[in-house]
Amino acid sequence: MPKDIFQKFALGLAIIMLTAWGLILIISPGQITSLFSTEPVNHAFAGMMGAALLGLAFISLAGITRWVPTQKALGIAMLILVVETAYLMLGAEVMLVTLPTTISLISAAAVAFFLLI
């Protein structure tokens, strides 16, 4: 019985930590990366890492609570990556619009679509 309580606490803490880091890396990567790196901030990598962490947190939450099927949770996580990538490429213009990045964006959008239908 106590083992279940500690596991649920650890899972909840992991989801909170993944969500917090994901949001921080997306919203203000320049302020947080100075705490652990002296290199200049790469906003494209920080944004993609933040989106990946948010997606992982969402998949974990859906897997634990079972309020969304795992397939749909993975589709939503992919959609988070697609939205962040599109923003970094077209909105903030910090990610290069090249053939590999465009193909990745389109294929991730297709995967998200097929997982969500």
MMTF fields as JSON, N, C-alpha, C and O atoms, coordinates in Angstrom:
{
  "mmtfVersion": "1.0.0",
  "mmtfProducer": "UNKNOWN",
  "numBonds": 467,
  "numAtoms": 468,
  "numGroups": 117,
  "numChains": 1,
  "numModels": 1,
  "chainsPerModel": [1],
  "groupsPerChain": [117],
  "chainIdList": ["A"],
  "bondAtomList": [4, 2, 8, 6, 12, 10, 16, 14, 20, 18, 24, 22, 28, 26, 32, 30, 36, 34, 40, 38, 44, 42, 48, 46, 52, 50, 56, 54, 60, 58, 64, 62, 68, 66, 72, 70, 76, 74, 80, 78, 84, 82, 88, 86, 92, 90, 96, 94, 100, 98, 104, 102, 108, 106, 112, 110, 116, 114, 120, 118, 124, 122, 128, 126, 132, 130, 136, 134, 140, 138, 144, 142, 148, 146, 152, 150, 156, 154, 160, 158, 164, 162, 168, 166, 172, 170, 176, 174, 180, 178, 184, 182, 188, 186, 192, 190, 196, 194, 200, 198, 204, 202, 208, 206, 212, 210, 216, 214, 220, 218, 224, 222, 228, 226, 232, 230, 236, 234, 240, 238, 244, 242, 248, 246, 252, 250, 256, 254, 260, 258, 264, 262, 268, 266, 272, 270, 276, 274, 280, 278, 284, 282, 288, 286, 292, 290, 296, 294, 300, 298, 304, 302, 308, 306, 312, 310, 316, 314, 320, 318, 324, 322, 328, 326, 332, 330, 336, 334, 340, 338, 344, 342, 348, 346, 352, 350, 356, 354, 360, 358, 364, 362, 368, 366, 372, 370, 376, 374, 380, 378, 384, 382, 388, 386, 392, 390, 396, 394, 400, 398, 404, 402, 408, 406, 412, 410, 416, 414, 420, 418, 424, 422, 428, 426, 432, 430, 436, 434, 440, 438, 444, 442, 448, 446, 452, 450, 456, 454, 460, 458, 464, 462],
  "bondOrderList": [1, 1, 1, 1, 1, 1, 1, 1, 1, 1, 1, 1, 1, 1, 1, 1, 1, 1, 1, 1, 1, 1, 1, 1, 1, 1, 1, 1, 1, 1, 1, 1, 1, 1, 1, 1, 1, 1, 1, 1, 1, 1, 1, 1, 1, 1, 1, 1, 1, 1, 1, 1, 1, 1, 1, 1, 1, 1, 1, 1, 1, 1, 1, 1, 1, 1, 1, 1, 1, 1, 1, 1, 1, 1, 1, 1, 1, 1, 1, 1, 1, 1, 1, 1, 1, 1, 1, 1, 1, 1, 1, 1, 1, 1, 1, 1, 1, 1, 1, 1, 1, 1, 1, 1, 1, 1, 1, 1, 1, 1, 1, 1, 1, 1, 1, 1],
  "groupList": [{"groupName": "MET", "atomNameList": ["N", "CA", "C", "O"], "elementList": ["N", "C", "C", "O"], "formalChargeList": [0, 0, 0, 0], "bondAtomList": [1, 0, 2, 1, 3, 2], "bondOrderList": [1, 1, 2], "singleLetterCode": "M", "chemCompType": "L-PEPTIDE LINKING"}, {"groupName": "PRO", "atomNameList": ["N", "CA", "C", "O"], "elementList": ["N", "C", "C", "O"], "formalChargeList": [0, 0, 0, 0], "bondAtomList": [1, 0, 2, 1, 3, 2], "bondOrderList": [1, 1, 2], "singleLetterCode": "P", "chemCompType": "L-PEPTIDE LINKING"}, {"groupName": "LYS", "atomNameList": ["N", "CA", "C", "O"], "elementList": ["N", "C", "C", "O"], "formalChargeList": [0, 0, 0, 0], "bondAtomList": [1, 0, 2, 1, 3, 2], "bondOrderList": [1, 1, 2], "singleLetterCode": "K", "chemCompType": "L-PEPTIDE LINKING"}, {"groupName": "ASP", "atomNameList": ["N", "CA", "C", "O"], "elementList": ["N", "C", "C", "O"], "formalChargeList": [0, 0, 0, 0], "bondAtomList": [1, 0, 2, 1, 3, 2], "bondOrderList": [1, 1, 2], "singleLetterCode": "D", "chemCompType": "L-PEPTIDE LINKING"}, {"groupName": "ILE", "atomNameList": ["N", "CA", "C", "O"], "elementList": ["N", "C", "C", "O"], "formalChargeList": [0, 0, 0, 0], "bondAtomList": [1, 0, 2, 1, 3, 2], "bondOrderList": [1, 1, 2], "singleLetterCode": "I", "chemCompType": "L-PEPTIDE LINKING"}, {"groupName": "PHE", "atomNameList": ["N", "CA", "C", "O"], "elementList": ["N", "C", "C", "O"], "formalChargeList": [0, 0, 0, 0], "bondAtomList": [1, 0, 2, 1, 3, 2], "bondOrderList": [1, 1, 2], "singleLetterCode": "F", "chemCompType": "L-PEPTIDE LINKING"}, {"groupName": "GLN", "atomNameList": ["N", "CA", "C", "O"], "elementList": ["N", "C", "C", "O"], "formalChargeList": [0, 0, 0, 0], "bondAtomList": [1, 0, 2, 1, 3, 2], "bondOrderList": [1, 1, 2], "singleLetterCode": "Q", "chemCompType": "L-PEPTIDE LINKING"}, {"groupName": "ALA", "atomNameList": ["N", "CA", "C", "O"], "elementList": ["N", "C", "C", "O"], "formalChargeList": [0, 0, 0, 0], "bondAtomList": [1, 0, 2, 1, 3, 2], "bondOrderList": [1, 1, 2], "singleLetterCode": "A", "chemCompType": "L-PEPTIDE LINKING"}, {"groupName": "LEU", "atomNameList": ["N", "CA", "C", "O"], "elementList": ["N", "C", "C", "O"], "formalChargeList": [0, 0, 0, 0], "bondAtomList": [1, 0, 2, 1, 3, 2], "bondOrderList": [1, 1, 2], "singleLetterCode": "L", "chemCompType": "L-PEPTIDE LINKING"}, {"groupName": "GLY", "atomNameList": ["N", "CA", "C", "O"], "elementList": ["N", "C", "C", "O"], "formalChargeList": [0, 0, 0, 0], "bondAtomList": [1, 0, 2, 1, 3, 2], "bondOrderList": [1, 1, 2], "singleLetterCode": "G", "chemCompType": "PEPTIDE LINKING"}, {"groupName": "THR", "atomNameList": ["N", "CA", "C", "O"], "elementList": ["N", "C", "C", "O"], "formalChargeList": [0, 0, 0, 0], "bondAtomList": [1, 0, 2, 1, 3, 2], "bondOrderList": [1, 1, 2], "singleLetterCode": "T", "chemCompType": "L-PEPTIDE LINKING"}, {"groupName": "TRP", "atomNameList": ["N", "CA", "C", "O"], "elementList": ["N", "C", "C", "O"], "formalChargeList": [0, 0, 0, 0], "bondAtomList": [1, 0, 2, 1, 3, 2], "bondOrderList": [1, 1, 2], "singleLetterCode": "W", "chemCompType": "L-PEPTIDE LINKING"}, {"groupName": "SER", "atomNameList": ["N", "CA", "C", "O"], "elementList": ["N", "C", "C", "O"], "formalChargeList": [0, 0, 0, 0], "bondAtomList": [1, 0, 2, 1, 3, 2], "bondOrderList": [1, 1, 2], "singleLetterCode": "S", "chemCompType": "L-PEPTIDE LINKING"}, {"groupName": "GLU", "atomNameList": ["N", "CA", "C", "O"], "elementList": ["N", "C", "C", "O"], "formalChargeList": [0, 0, 0, 0], "bondAtomList": [1, 0, 2, 1, 3, 2], "bondOrderList": [1, 1, 2], "singleLetterCode": "E", "chemCompType": "L-PEPTIDE LINKING"}, {"groupName": "VAL", "atomNameList": ["N", "CA", "C", "O"], "elementList": ["N", "C", "C", "O"], "formalChargeList": [0, 0, 0, 0], "bondAtomList": [1, 0, 2, 1, 3, 2], "bondOrderList": [1, 1, 2], "singleLetterCode": "V", "chemCompType": "L-PEPTIDE LINKING"}, {"groupName": "ASN", "atomNameList": ["N", "CA", "C", "O"], "elementList": ["N", "C", "C", "O"], "formalChargeList": [0, 0, 0, 0], "bondAtomList": [1, 0, 2, 1, 3, 2], "bondOrderList": [1, 1, 2], "singleLetterCode": "N", "chemCompType": "L-PEPTIDE LINKING"}, {"groupName": "HIS", "atomNameList": ["N", "CA", "C", "O"], "elementList": ["N", "C", "C", "O"], "formalChargeList": [0, 0, 0, 0], "bondAtomList": [1, 0, 2, 1, 3, 2], "bondOrderList": [1, 1, 2], "singleLetterCode": "H", "chemCompType": "L-PEPTIDE LINKING"}, {"groupName": "ARG", "atomNameList": ["N", "CA", "C", "O"], "elementList": ["N", "C", "C", "O"], "formalChargeList": [0, 0, 0, 0], "bondAtomList": [1, 0, 2, 1, 3, 2], "bondOrderList": [1, 1, 2], "singleLetterCode": "R", "chemCompType": "L-PEPTIDE LINKING"}, {"groupName": "TYR", "atomNameList": ["N", "CA", "C", "O"], "elementList": ["N", "C", "C", "O"], "formalChargeList": [0, 0, 0, 0], "bondAtomList": [1, 0, 2, 1, 3, 2], "bondOrderList": [1, 1, 2], "singleLetterCode": "Y", "chemCompType": "L-PEPTIDE LINKING"}],
  "groupTypeList": [0, 1, 2, 3, 4, 5, 6, 2, 5, 7, 8, 9, 8, 7, 4, 4, 0, 8, 10, 7, 11, 9, 8, 4, 8, 4, 4, 12, 1, 9, 6, 4, 10, 12, 8, 5, 12, 10, 13, 1, 14, 15, 16, 7, 5, 7, 9, 0, 0, 9, 7, 7, 8, 8, 9, 8, 7, 5, 4, 12, 8, 7, 9, 4, 10, 17, 11, 14, 1, 10, 6, 2, 7, 8, 9, 4, 7, 0, 8, 4, 8, 14, 14, 13, 10, 7, 18, 8, 0, 8, 9, 7, 13, 14, 0, 8, 14, 10, 8, 1, 10, 10, 4, 12, 8, 4, 12, 7, 7, 7, 14, 7, 5, 5, 8, 8, 4],
  "groupIdList": [1, 2, 3, 4, 5, 6, 7, 8, 9, 10, 11, 12, 13, 14, 15, 16, 17, 18, 19, 20, 21, 22, 23, 24, 25, 26, 27, 28, 29, 30, 31, 32, 33, 34, 35, 36, 37, 38, 39, 40, 41, 42, 43, 44, 45, 46, 47, 48, 49, 50, 51, 52, 53, 54, 55, 56, 57, 58, 59, 60, 61, 62, 63, 64, 65, 66, 67, 68, 69, 70, 71, 72, 73, 74, 75, 76, 77, 78, 79, 80, 81, 82, 83, 84, 85, 86, 87, 88, 89, 90, 91, 92, 93, 94, 95, 96, 97, 98, 99, 100, 101, 102, 103, 104, 105, 106, 107, 108, 109, 110, 111, 112, 113, 114, 115, 116, 117],
  "secStructList": [7, 2, 2, 2, 2, 2, 2, 2, 2, 2, 2, 2, 2, 2, 2, 2, 2, 2, 2, 2, 2, 2, 2, 2, 2, 2, 2, 7, 2, 2, 2, 2, 2, 6, 6, 6, 7, 7, 1, 7, 7, 7, 2, 2, 2, 2, 2, 2, 2, 2, 2, 2, 2, 2, 2, 2, 2, 2, 2, 2, 2, 2, 2, 2, 2, 7, 1, 1, 7, 2, 2, 2, 2, 2, 2, 2, 2, 2, 2, 2, 2, 2, 2, 2, 2, 2, 0, 0, 0, 0, 0, 1, 7, 7, 1, 7, 7, 7, 2, 2, 2, 2, 2, 2, 2, 2, 2, 2, 2, 2, 2, 2, 2, 2, 2, 2, 7],
  "xCoordList": [0.814, 0.0, 0.864, 0.633, 1.845, 2.675, 3.453, 3.745, 3.788, 4.519, 3.686, 4.237, 2.379, 1.508, 1.462, 1.441, 1.447, 1.403, 2.67, 2.606, 3.828, 5.091, 5.196, 5.723, 4.695, 4.722, 3.832, 4.231, 2.636, 1.744, 2.341, 2.228, 2.967, 3.628, 4.76, 4.9, 5.562, 6.687, 6.184, 6.761, 5.127, 4.572, 4.014, 4.229, 3.303, 2.776, 3.875, 3.783, 4.915, 6.05, 6.767, 7.192, 6.904, 7.545, 6.727, 7.293, 5.404, 4.558, 4.654, 4.735, 4.644, 4.767, 6.125, 6.201, 7.181, 8.521, 8.656, 9.212, 8.158, 8.219, 7.432, 7.882, 6.258, 5.442, 6.124, 6.154, 6.668, 7.33, 8.526, 8.671, 9.383, 10.553, 10.136, 10.731, 9.122, 8.655, 8.175, 8.537, 7.358, 6.847, 7.954, 7.968, 8.882, 9.986, 10.855, 11.253, 11.149, 11.983, 11.286, 11.948, 9.967, 9.237, 9.09, 9.309, 8.721, 8.391, 9.626, 9.71, 10.578, 11.766, 13.023, 13.543, 13.523, 14.724, 15.971, 16.877, 16.039, 17.237, 17.475, 18.622, 16.403, 16.554, 16.942, 17.653, 16.495, 16.749, 18.05, 18.716, 18.423, 19.629, 20.903, 21.925, 20.854, 22.052, 22.362, 23.465, 21.408, 21.657, 22.518, 23.165, 22.526, 23.291, 24.168, 24.741, 24.291, 25.147, 25.69, 25.012, 26.912, 27.502, 27.411, 27.794, 26.915, 26.794, 25.594, 24.677, 25.604, 24.442, 23.201, 23.306, 22.05, 20.793, 20.429, 20.443, 20.106, 19.57, 18.061, 17.592, 17.31, 15.871, 15.14, 14.116, 15.645, 15.0, 15.11, 14.121, 16.309, 16.478, 15.727, 15.125, 15.761, 15.063, 13.559, 12.901, 13.017, 11.587, 11.164, 10.132, 11.966, 11.637, 11.765, 10.955, 12.77, 12.921, 11.748, 11.222, 11.339, 10.194, 8.923, 8.148, 8.705, 7.524, 7.578, 6.557, 8.76, 8.899, 8.61, 7.962, 9.091, 8.833, 7.342, 6.795, 6.688, 5.243, 4.482, 3.543, 4.891, 4.255, 4.442, 3.509, 5.635, 5.906, 5.068, 4.558, 4.931, 4.099, 2.643, 1.964, 2.166, 0.781, 0.551, -0.459, 1.475, 1.347, 1.375, 0.604, 2.248, 2.333, 1.046, 0.539, 0.518, -0.732, -1.887, -2.692, -1.961, -3.032, -2.88, -3.874, -1.652, -1.419, -1.764, -2.233, -1.537, -1.804, -3.285, -3.867, -3.893, -5.292, -6.279, -7.432, -5.855, -6.683, -7.89, -8.893, -7.815, -8.914, -8.864, -9.852, -7.716, -7.565, -6.857, -5.877, -7.333, -6.605, -5.166, -4.886, -4.284, -2.861, -2.62, -1.771, -3.348, -3.199, -3.535, -2.817, -4.608, -4.994, -3.979, -3.655, -3.478, -2.477, -1.209, -0.614, -0.796, 0.379, 0.109, 0.994, -1.105, -1.47, -1.443, -0.987, -1.929, -1.909, -0.47, -0.125, 0.363, 1.777, 2.46, 3.25, 2.148, 2.701, 2.183, 2.915, 0.916, 0.334, 1.023, 1.21, 1.398, 2.15, 3.483, 3.885, 4.153, 5.41, 5.189, 5.995, 4.097, 3.81, 3.555, 4.075, 2.759, 2.453, 3.718, 3.954, 4.518, 5.762, 6.731, 7.361, 6.856, 7.743, 7.266, 8.067, 5.97, 5.422, 5.654, 5.977, 5.491, 5.747, 7.223, 7.537, 8.124, 9.555, 9.991, 10.881, 9.361, 9.736, 9.096, 9.768, 7.811, 7.071, 6.809, 6.741, 6.664, 6.351, 7.599, 7.856, 8.376, 9.581, 10.745, 11.681, 10.698, 11.734, 13.117, 14.11, 13.18, 14.474, 14.879, 16.029, 13.949, 14.26, 14.252, 13.339, 15.265, 15.375, 14.272, 13.917, 13.742, 12.756, 13.531, 13.821, 13.859, 14.605, 13.791, 12.733, 14.28, 13.579, 13.423, 12.32, 14.488, 14.313, 13.35, 12.554, 13.419, 12.51, 11.072, 10.15, 10.867, 9.52, 8.937, 7.771, 9.736, 9.264, 8.932, 7.927, 9.766, 9.504, 8.211, 7.429, 7.992, 6.777, 5.529, 4.541, 5.584, 4.428, 4.173, 3.022, 5.219, 5.017, 4.544, 3.727, 5.03, 4.55, 3.09, 2.322, 2.696, 1.292, 0.413, -0.687, 0.897, 0.135, 0.001, -1.074, 1.082, 1.032, 0.061, -0.743, 0.121, -0.801, -2.24, -3.114, -2.492, -3.843, -4.372, -5.497, -3.551, -4.013, -4.135, -4.93, -3.361, -3.533, -4.772, -5.352, -5.179, -6.315, -7.661, -8.702, -7.666, -8.963, -9.447, -10.521],
  "yCoordList": [-1.198, 0.0, 1.271, 2.141, 1.419, 2.632, 2.749, 3.856, 1.608, 1.633, 2.342, 3.106, 2.102, 2.749, 4.262, 5.02, 4.689, 6.122, 6.802, 7.874, 6.176, 6.752, 6.751, 7.696, 5.694, 5.647, 6.733, 7.403, 6.91, 7.952, 9.332, 10.211, 9.524, 10.799, 11.04, 12.142, 10.014, 10.151, 10.427, 11.254, 9.754, 9.988, 11.404, 12.082, 11.838, 13.201, 14.238, 15.229, 14.012, 14.93, 14.958, 16.02, 13.805, 13.75, 14.526, 15.243, 14.389, 15.11, 16.612, 17.386, 17.023, 18.453, 18.99, 20.078, 18.233, 18.666, 18.748, 19.719, 17.746, 17.767, 18.941, 19.603, 19.198, 20.32, 21.648, 22.52, 21.809, 23.069, 23.335, 24.435, 22.332, 22.517, 22.763, 23.595, 22.049, 22.25, 23.666, 24.297, 24.168, 25.534, 26.569, 27.535, 26.378, 27.331, 27.37, 28.446, 26.208, 26.174, 26.794, 27.319, 26.74, 27.35, 28.857, 29.641, 29.256, 30.661, 31.547, 32.591, 31.145, 31.999, 31.168, 31.026, 30.609, 29.769, 30.542, 29.973, 31.814, 32.598, 32.774, 32.83, 32.862, 33.069, 31.796, 31.855, 30.66, 29.409, 28.736, 28.108, 28.854, 28.146, 28.731, 28.048, 29.981, 30.56, 29.896, 30.05, 29.165, 28.463, 27.213, 26.766, 26.647, 25.412, 25.387, 24.345, 26.504, 26.515, 27.914, 28.906, 27.991, 29.278, 29.548, 30.623, 28.593, 28.751, 29.638, 29.771, 30.243, 31.045, 30.155, 28.969, 30.75, 30.007, 29.728, 30.631, 28.488, 28.115, 27.967, 26.963, 28.96, 28.986, 27.853, 27.381, 27.411, 26.301, 25.017, 24.306, 24.721, 23.509, 23.601, 22.624, 24.763, 24.94, 24.776, 24.134, 25.35, 25.232, 23.8, 23.333, 23.114, 21.722, 20.824, 19.916, 21.068, 20.293, 20.56, 19.637, 21.815, 22.16, 21.484, 20.971, 21.481, 20.818, 19.311, 18.692, 18.724, 17.288, 16.951, 15.946, 17.788, 17.555, 17.709, 16.938, 18.7, 18.856, 17.654, 17.167, 17.181, 15.993, 14.772, 13.992, 14.601, 13.485, 13.578, 12.571, 14.783, 14.975, 14.63, 14.004, 15.04, 14.755, 13.258, 12.725, 12.579, 11.129, 10.423, 9.49, 10.856, 10.245, 10.459, 9.532, 11.67, 11.967, 11.139, 10.597, 11.046, 10.265, 8.775, 8.074, 8.295, 6.885, 6.519, 5.413, 7.432, 7.163, 7.304, 6.447, 8.382, 8.645, 7.932, 7.726, 7.559, 6.876, 7.71, 7.141, 9.034, 9.87, 10.112, 10.54, 9.839, 9.878, 8.588, 8.206, 7.905, 6.714, 7.055, 8.165, 6.117, 6.351, 6.795, 7.652, 6.233, 6.611, 8.09, 8.8, 8.543, 9.958, 10.849, 11.934, 10.398, 11.177, 11.348, 12.426, 10.294, 10.396, 11.345, 12.103, 11.312, 12.242, 13.684, 14.569, 13.93, 15.286, 15.727, 16.886, 14.815, 15.139, 15.499, 16.441, 14.748, 15.074, 16.421, 17.183, 16.714, 17.993, 19.155, 20.226, 18.944, 19.962, 20.237, 21.391, 19.182, 19.351, 20.064, 20.906, 19.73, 20.366, 21.86, 22.679, 22.208, 23.617, 24.387, 25.487, 23.814, 24.498, 24.627, 25.671, 23.59, 23.65, 24.691, 25.466, 24.713, 25.708, 27.119, 28.024, 27.309, 28.626, 29.008, 30.136, 28.078, 28.381, 28.652, 29.468, 27.965, 28.156, 29.402, 30.178, 29.598, 30.637, 31.884, 32.99, 31.715, 32.856, 33.544, 34.701, 32.839, 33.422, 33.461, 34.239, 32.635, 32.537, 32.25, 32.814, 31.359, 30.955, 29.568, 29.164, 28.839, 27.535, 27.686, 28.28, 27.149, 27.271, 26.485, 25.381, 27.071, 26.384, 25.736, 26.366, 24.472, 23.721, 22.487, 22.225, 21.753, 20.545, 19.532, 19.021, 19.222, 18.253, 18.731, 17.943, 20.019, 20.497, 20.54, 20.258, 20.886, 20.925, 19.521, 19.303, 18.578, 17.192, 16.657, 15.969, 16.968, 16.533, 17.136, 16.451, 18.4, 19.072, 18.454, 18.189, 18.23, 17.657, 16.227, 15.846, 15.433, 14.042, 13.969, 13.108, 14.84, 14.856, 15.271, 14.732, 16.226, 16.627, 15.478, 15.271, 14.733, 13.589, 12.506, 11.932, 12.232, 11.234, 11.67, 10.866, 12.933, 13.455, 13.328, 12.929, 13.663, 13.573, 12.145, 11.907, 11.198, 9.811, 9.193, 8.274, 9.682, 9.189, 9.779, 9.162, 10.959, 11.62, 11.257, 11.478, 10.707, 10.35, 9.003, 8.553],
  "zCoordList": [0.0, 0.0, 0.0, -0.84, 0.9, 0.861, -0.449, -0.902, -1.057, -2.311, -3.39, -4.183, -3.429, -4.406, -4.208, -5.178, -2.967, -2.674, -3.176, -3.777, -2.93, -3.376, -4.897, -5.483, -5.541, -7.002, -7.604, -8.556, -7.058, -7.564, -7.331, -8.186, -6.193, -5.903, -6.899, -7.429, -7.153, -8.089, -9.505, -10.211, -9.927, -11.254, -11.374, -12.378, -10.353, -10.365, -10.397, -11.121, -9.614, -9.588, -10.933, -11.387, -11.568, -12.886, -13.918, -14.743, -13.878, -14.823, -14.589, -15.543, -13.335, -13.016, -13.489, -14.061, -13.25, -13.638, -15.159, -15.673, -15.885, -17.345, -17.911, -18.847, -17.344, -17.805, -17.536, -18.405, -16.347, -15.997, -16.902, -17.436, -17.076, -17.932, -19.377, -20.062, -19.84, -21.207, -21.438, -22.431, -20.517, -20.66, -20.563, -21.326, -19.634, -19.475, -20.731, -21.177, -21.298, -22.504, -23.705, -24.6, -23.737, -24.846, -24.634, -25.557, -23.423, -23.163, -23.024, -23.67, -22.194, -21.998, -21.844, -20.738, -22.958, -22.862, -22.466, -21.857, -22.796, -22.491, -21.005, -20.562, -20.227, -18.792, -18.065, -17.062, -18.542, -17.814, -18.245, -17.421, -19.514, -19.962, -19.368, -19.3, -18.939, -18.317, -16.975, -16.451, -16.42, -15.157, -15.334, -14.387, -16.545, -16.722, -17.959, -18.278, -18.666, -19.842, -20.081, -19.812, -20.586, -20.93, -22.431, -22.892, -23.182, -24.628, -24.955, -24.146, -26.145, -26.538, -26.713, -27.028, -26.504, -26.571, -28.022, -28.859, -28.313, -29.612, -29.428, -28.893, -29.868, -29.627, -30.331, -29.837, -31.473, -32.18, -31.366, -31.185, -30.877, -30.067, -28.745, -28.3, -28.122, -26.846, -27.028, -26.21, -28.086, -28.346, -28.646, -28.164, -29.442, -29.766, -28.539, -28.35, -27.709, -26.479, -25.545, -24.923, -25.447, -24.614, -25.093, -24.287, -26.403, -26.96, -26.717, -26.416, -26.847, -26.589, -25.131, -24.839, -24.216, -22.79, -22.468, -21.679, -23.076, -22.875, -23.417, -22.787, -24.583, -25.149, -24.271, -24.082, -23.735, -22.84, -21.571, -21.08, -21.048, -19.856, -20.16, -19.345, -21.337, -21.698, -21.884, -21.422, -22.553, -22.734, -21.386, -21.159, -20.496, -19.166, -18.384, -17.751, -18.423, -17.714, -18.27, -17.513, -19.584, -20.2, -19.903, -19.709, -19.867, -19.571, -18.137, -17.871, -17.224, -15.813, -15.5, -14.835, -15.976, -15.623, -16.537, -16.156, -17.718, -18.711, -19.161, -19.591, -19.073, -19.534, -21.03, -21.629, -21.637, -23.086, -23.485, -22.846, -24.531, -24.977, -25.376, -25.827, -25.21, -25.476, -26.912, -27.159, -27.85, -29.259, -29.462, -30.165, -28.855, -28.969, -28.254, -28.739, -27.107, -26.367, -27.196, -27.207, -27.885, -28.751, -29.909, -30.307, -30.454, -31.517, -31.039, -31.763, -29.822, -29.271, -29.007, -29.237, -28.53, -28.312, -29.641, -29.706, -30.682, -32.008, -32.491, -33.122, -32.194, -32.582, -31.859, -32.437, -30.601, -29.866, -30.581, -30.73, -31.014, -31.756, -33.085, -33.48, -33.779, -35.067, -34.887, -35.644, -33.889, -33.651, -33.272, -33.772, -32.4, -31.986, -33.161, -33.327, -33.967, -35.132, -36.128, -36.651, -36.394, -37.323, -36.794, -37.563, -35.5, -34.92, -35.058, -35.439, -34.751, -34.83, -36.267, -36.506, -37.224, -38.626, -39.225, -39.904, -38.982, -39.689, -38.844, -39.38, -37.537, -36.684, -36.176, -36.509, -35.372, -34.781, -35.761, -35.578, -36.794, -37.822, -37.258, -37.717, -36.247, -35.701, -36.194, -36.023, -36.801, -37.382, -38.903, -39.477, -39.53, -40.977, -41.679, -41.266, -42.74, -43.572, -44.708, -45.725, -44.515, -45.512, -45.898, -45.325, -46.851, -47.285, -46.139, -45.939, -45.378, -44.282, -43.192, -42.682, -42.832, -41.784, -42.278, -41.512, -43.535, -44.099, -44.211, -43.881, -44.671, -44.761, -43.367, -43.189, -42.391, -41.015, -40.479, -39.82, -40.759, -40.299, -40.935, -40.25, -42.232, -42.932, -42.488, -42.275, -42.346, -41.925, -40.477, -40.153, -39.597, -38.215, -38.161, -37.364, -39.002, -39.057, -39.552, -39.04, -40.546, -41.043, -39.968, -39.792, -39.26, -38.181, -37.108, -36.637, -36.713, -35.692, -36.166, -35.396, -37.426, -37.964, -37.91, -37.471, -38.36, -38.4, -37.016, -36.82, -36.053, -34.683, -34.022, -33.128, -34.449, -33.81, -34.446, -33.828, -35.665, -36.255, -35.773, -36.173]
}
